[in-house]
């Protein structure tokens, strides 16, 4: 369980950081206040990403294992 929590924190942090940067860039481009908008989006996205990765992680890991074993 400890591993699952730590993994969810790291994975959600990384994905939400890069995804929020990308979506912010697509929406507003590079501007002087880009980082402010990006960090606002990231602060809203990380908790959601953390919960989703903690809940969906075991199922998706199992699904990926099943698919990989058949390929």
C-alpha positions in Angstrom: 0.0 0.0 0.0 2.9 2.4 0.8 4.4 1.8 -2.6 1.0 2.4 -4.3 0.6 5.8 -2.5 4.1 7.0 -3.3 3.8 5.9 -6.9 0.4 7.7 -7.2 2.0 10.9 -5.8 5.0 10.8 -8.2 3.0 9.8 -11.3 0.3 12.3 -10.7 2.8 15.1 -10.0 4.7 14.4 -13.2 1.7 14.0 -15.5 -0.2 16.9 -14.1 2.8 19.2 -14.2 3.5 18.5 -17.9 -0.1 18.2 -19.0 -1.1 21.5 -17.4 1.9 23.2 -19.0 0.9 21.8 -22.4 -2.8 22.7 -22.1 -1.9 26.2 -20.8 0.5 26.7 -23.7 -2.2 25.6 -26.2 -4.8 27.9 -24.6 -2.8 31.1 -24.1 0.6 30.6 -25.7 3.8 31.9 -24.1 3.1 35.2 -22.3 4.6 37.0 -19.5 2.0 35.6 -17.1 2.3 32.0 -18.5 3.8 30.6 -15.3 1.0 32.1 -13.2 -1.7 30.5 -15.3 0.2 27.2 -15.5 0.7 26.9 -11.7 -3.0 27.7 -11.2 -4.0 24.9 -13.6 -1.5 22.6 -12.0 -2.7 23.3 -8.5 -6.2 22.3 -9.6 -5.1 19.3 -11.6 -2.7 17.6 -9.3 -5.2 16.6 -6.6 -7.6 15.2 -9.2 -4.7 13.3 -11.0 -3.5 11.9 -7.6 -6.9 10.5 -6.8 -7.4 9.1 -10.3 -4.0 7.5 -10.4 -4.5 5.9 -6.9 -7.9 4.5 -7.8 -7.3 3.5 -11.4 -3.6 2.5 -11.1 -4.1 -1.1 -10.1 -6.7 -1.8 -12.7 -4.7 -0.1 -15.5 -1.5 -2.0 -14.4 -3.4 -5.3 -14.6 -4.9 -4.4 -17.9 -1.5 -3.4 -19.4 -0.1 -6.7 -18.1 -2.9 -8.7 -19.8 -2.5 -6.8 -23.1 1.3 -7.2 -23.0 1.1 -10.9 -22.4 -1.1 -11.3 -25.5 1.0 -9.2 -27.8 
